[in-house]
């Protein structure tokens, strides 16, 4: 059996376990989101994965209809000056509950559904927006052709605190050295970080 067949089996199994382990929290998170601000409980974020555009599921952590402000009023506040990625401290678009969800990484629980559907993998390159991917250097244009992961080598190595090109370099290294052993190491490191420093993934 090939690595990719085994990986898909473990993705499916991991998604089932992930949904089962987190599903009891869904009603409490949903109520908190609805009581805190208007808008849907879940959002679908366009990302590139496997060479196509997929909608990545998340619990809504932002105020309704404020995501487009990134390319308008907020771009000048972007702390990432080395590339097309976006990050600002104390993002004004976040709701009170959203700040907690982001800090504890709870907003990402619904991504197990993407894994179950085969749109994402448990481990892979970090998924990014089409506008960001379009600005990748030529030597990294192949990254979005691979199936993106809900965690990965770049995520457990510093995530958004990494320099732009370092993140791409780590994702490229992962794709060139994929193995079940490397996948397991990344998964266990992700779990360790979530229990010790959730902001580090």
C-alpha positions as CSV (number, residue, x, y, z in Angstrom):
1,X,0.0,0.0,0.0
2,X,1.4,3.4,-0.9
3,X,2.2,6.2,1.5
4,X,-0.7,8.3,0.1
5,X,-3.2,5.5,0.6
6,X,-2.1,5.0,4.2
7,X,-2.1,8.8,4.8
8,X,-5.7,9.0,3.5
9,X,-6.7,6.2,5.8
10,X,-5.1,7.9,8.8
11,X,-6.7,11.2,7.7
12,X,-10.1,9.6,7.7
13,X,-9.6,7.9,11.1
14,X,-8.1,11.1,12.6
15,X,-11.0,13.2,11.4
16,X,-13.5,10.8,12.9
17,X,-11.6,10.8,16.2
18,X,-11.2,14.6,16.1
19,X,-14.9,15.2,15.5
20,X,-15.9,12.7,18.2
21,X,-13.5,14.3,20.7
22,X,-14.6,17.9,20.1
23,X,-18.2,17.5,19.1
24,X,-19.5,17.9,22.7
25,X,-18.0,21.4,22.8
26,X,-19.8,22.5,19.6
27,X,-23.1,23.5,21.4
28,X,-21.3,25.6,24.0
29,X,-19.1,27.3,21.5
30,X,-22.1,28.0,19.2
31,X,-24.1,29.6,22.1
32,X,-21.2,31.7,23.1
33,X,-20.7,33.0,19.5
34,X,-24.4,33.8,19.1
35,X,-24.7,35.6,22.4
36,X,-21.6,37.6,21.8
37,X,-22.3,39.0,18.3
38,X,-24.6,38.7,15.3
39,X,-23.8,36.5,12.4
40,X,-23.4,32.8,11.7
41,X,-21.8,30.3,14.0
42,X,-19.7,28.8,11.2
43,X,-17.8,30.5,8.4
44,X,-16.3,29.1,5.2
45,X,-12.8,30.6,4.4
46,X,-11.6,30.2,0.8
47,X,-8.1,28.5,0.7
48,X,-6.1,26.7,-1.9
49,X,-5.5,23.0,-1.3
50,X,-4.7,20.2,-3.7
51,X,-4.6,22.7,-6.6
52,X,-8.1,23.9,-6.1
53,X,-10.1,26.3,-4.1
54,X,-11.8,24.8,-1.0
55,X,-13.9,26.3,1.7
56,X,-12.2,25.7,5.1
57,X,-14.7,25.5,7.9
58,X,-14.1,27.5,11.1
59,X,-16.1,28.8,14.1
60,X,-16.7,32.5,13.4
61,X,-14.3,34.6,15.4
62,X,-14.7,37.9,13.7
63,X,-17.5,40.5,13.7
64,X,-19.9,39.9,10.8
65,X,-18.8,41.1,7.4
66,X,-15.5,42.6,8.6
67,X,-13.1,40.1,6.8
68,X,-12.8,42.4,3.8
69,X,-11.4,45.2,5.9
70,X,-8.0,43.4,5.7
71,X,-7.5,44.7,2.2
72,X,-8.9,48.1,3.0
73,X,-8.5,50.0,6.3
74,X,-6.3,47.5,8.1
75,X,-3.6,46.7,5.5
76,X,-1.4,49.6,6.6
77,X,-1.4,48.0,10.1
78,X,-0.1,44.7,8.9
79,X,2.9,43.5,11.0
80,X,4.1,41.1,8.3
81,X,6.3,43.3,6.1
82,X,8.2,40.6,4.4
83,X,5.5,39.1,2.2
84,X,1.8,38.9,1.3
85,X,0.7,37.3,4.6
86,X,-1.4,39.4,7.1
87,X,-1.1,39.7,10.9
88,X,-1.9,42.4,13.4
89,X,-1.9,42.3,17.1
90,X,-5.2,42.9,18.8
91,X,-7.1,42.6,15.5
92,X,-10.2,44.9,15.9
93,X,-12.3,42.5,13.7
94,X,-12.2,39.8,16.4
95,X,-15.2,39.5,18.8
96,X,-14.7,39.0,22.5
97,X,-15.5,35.3,22.2
98,X,-13.5,35.1,19.0
99,X,-10.3,36.2,20.8
100,X,-10.7,33.3,23.2
101,X,-11.4,30.9,20.3
102,X,-8.3,32.0,18.5
103,X,-6.1,31.9,21.6
104,X,-7.1,28.3,22.3
105,X,-7.3,27.3,18.7
106,X,-11.0,26.3,19.2
107,X,-12.1,28.1,16.0
108,X,-10.3,25.4,14.0
109,X,-12.1,22.4,15.3
110,X,-14.5,22.3,12.3
111,X,-11.6,21.7,9.9
112,X,-11.8,18.0,10.8
113,X,-14.9,18.1,8.5
114,X,-12.7,19.2,5.7
115,X,-10.3,16.4,6.4
116,X,-13.2,13.9,6.4
117,X,-14.3,15.2,3.0
118,X,-10.7,14.8,1.7
119,X,-10.3,18.6,1.1
120,X,-7.5,18.9,3.7
121,X,-5.1,16.5,5.4
122,X,-4.2,16.2,9.0
123,X,-0.7,17.2,8.1
124,X,0.4,19.3,5.1
125,X,1.5,22.7,3.9
126,X,-0.3,25.6,5.6
127,X,-3.4,26.6,3.6
128,X,-3.4,30.2,2.3
129,X,-5.7,32.6,0.4
130,X,-5.5,32.7,-3.4
131,X,-4.4,36.3,-3.2
132,X,-1.4,35.3,-1.1
133,X,-0.5,32.2,-3.1
134,X,-0.5,34.3,-6.3
135,X,2.5,36.2,-4.9
136,X,4.6,33.1,-4.0
137,X,8.1,33.1,-5.5
138,X,8.4,30.8,-8.6
139,X,10.3,28.1,-6.7
140,X,7.3,27.7,-4.3
141,X,4.4,27.8,-6.7
142,X,4.0,24.0,-6.4
143,X,3.0,24.3,-2.7
144,X,-0.7,24.9,-3.2
145,X,-0.8,21.9,-5.6
146,X,-0.4,19.7,-2.6
147,X,-3.2,18.9,-0.1
148,X,-2.9,21.5,2.7
149,X,-3.0,20.4,6.3
150,X,-4.7,21.5,9.5
151,X,-1.3,21.3,11.0
152,X,2.2,21.0,9.4
153,X,5.9,21.5,9.8
154,X,5.6,25.3,9.5
155,X,2.8,25.4,12.0
156,X,4.7,23.6,14.7
157,X,7.9,25.6,13.9
158,X,6.5,29.0,14.7
159,X,3.4,29.5,12.6
160,X,2.7,33.1,11.7
161,X,5.8,34.3,13.7
162,X,8.0,32.7,11.1
163,X,9.6,34.9,8.3
164,X,7.6,34.6,5.1
165,X,10.2,32.7,3.1
166,X,11.0,30.4,6.1
167,X,7.4,29.3,6.2
168,X,7.5,28.4,2.5
169,X,10.8,26.7,2.9
170,X,9.5,24.5,5.7
171,X,6.4,23.5,3.8
172,X,8.6,22.7,0.8
173,X,10.9,20.6,3.0
174,X,7.9,18.7,4.3
175,X,6.7,17.9,0.7
176,X,10.1,16.6,-0.3
177,X,10.5,14.5,2.8
178,X,7.0,13.2,3.5
179,X,6.7,10.0,5.5
180,X,4.3,8.5,8.1
181,X,7.0,9.0,10.7
182,X,7.3,12.7,10.0
183,X,3.5,13.0,10.0
184,X,3.3,11.4,13.4
185,X,6.1,13.6,14.8
186,X,4.2,16.7,13.6
187,X,0.9,15.5,15.0
188,X,2.4,14.7,18.4
189,X,4.2,18.0,18.5
190,X,1.0,19.8,17.6
191,X,-0.8,18.1,20.5
192,X,2.0,19.0,22.9
193,X,1.9,22.6,21.8
194,X,-1.9,22.8,22.2
195,X,-1.6,21.6,25.8
196,X,1.3,24.0,26.7
197,X,1.0,27.0,24.4
198,X,-2.0,27.0,22.1
199,X,-0.9,30.3,20.5
200,X,2.2,28.5,19.2
201,X,0.4,26.6,16.4
